[in-house]
Amino acid sequence: MSNKIARLVQSYQRYIGLHWEKGLAGSQKVIFAVYDKTDELRMRTQIEEFESATKAAKHGWMMIDITDAFPRWMASQEYRDSYFEYPEDLQDSLSEFTESVVSQIKEQLEQADDNTVVSIQGVSSIYGFSHCSEIIAKVANSVKGRLLVLFPGEYENNNYRLLDARPGWNYLAVPITASNSL
């Protein structure tokens, strides 16, 4: 395990082991584990470390992988072949894609109880098709326990930037970084 990922897991472990406050707003139950975009593959091999830390803190664990959400959605589209010929036409349908991801996440959140961490991996795969900020905002009020978003990007002054690409957005989630000293 890389040092940065190991430190991120340790920061997460310290945070997830704390007492969970009741009565929080949905956005306050969201946790962003922020890591460098170049560590995406390393992170994927270390997901079990987050699961182990969660279970050691006596919480349940569920994983949602949205990596292939776009190809699955595209395959279900009636006009998918024409989108390849005229990609600009796809723009009008991307809100439907966003809603399909939101539905997928909400379905899993409904199965979780108030002592479970539901983790989302693969948010980098939606880049260019949807916005992580929009998806998280739409599912936040469905979080019963905690929602852990594995986030390849940057965090600074309450601003998150997915893949360091788009200007950041301000979100009230709890940031977990390799340098956290909770």
LINZIUR-V574044 format. One record per backbone hydrogen bond with DSSP energy under -1.0 kcal/mol. NH is the residue of the N-H (numbers start at 1). CO is the residue of the C=O. If there is no record, write none. Layout:
[[NH & CO] [NH & CO]]
//
This chain:
[[6 & 2] [7 & 3] [8 & 4] [9 & 5] [10 & 6] [11 & 7] [12 & 8] [13 & 9] [14 & 10] [15 & 11] [16 & 12] [17 & 13] [18 & 15] [28 & 25] [29 & 26] [31 & 147] [32 & 174] [33 & 149] [34 & 176] [35 & 151] [39 & 36] [40 & 37] [43 & 39] [44 & 40] [45 & 41] [46 & 43] [49 & 46] [51 & 47] [52 & 48] [53 & 49] [54 & 50] [55 & 51] [56 & 52] [57 & 53] [58 & 55] [59 & 54] [60 & 115] [62 & 117] [64 & 119] [66 & 121] [69 & 66] [72 & 68] [73 & 69] [74 & 70] [75 & 71] [77 & 74] [80 & 77] [83 & 79] [84 & 80] [85 & 81] [86 & 82] [89 & 86] [90 & 87] [93 & 90] [97 & 93] [98 & 94] [99 & 95] [100 & 96] [101 & 97] [102 & 98] [103 & 99] [104 & 100] [105 & 101] [106 & 102] [107 & 103] [108 & 104] [109 & 105] [110 & 106] [116 & 113] [117 & 60] [118 & 146] [119 & 62] [120 & 148] [121 & 64] [125 & 122] [126 & 123] [127 & 124] [129 & 126] [130 & 126] [135 & 131] [136 & 132] [137 & 133] [138 & 134] [139 & 135] [140 & 136] [142 & 139] [143 & 140] [146 & 116] [147 & 29] [148 & 118] [149 & 31] [150 & 120] [151 & 33] [153 & 35] [153 & 151] [154 & 161] [156 & 159] [159 & 156] [160 & 169] [161 & 154] [163 & 152] [164 & 161] [165 & 162] [169 & 160] [171 & 158] [174 & 30] [176 & 32] [180 & 177]]
//
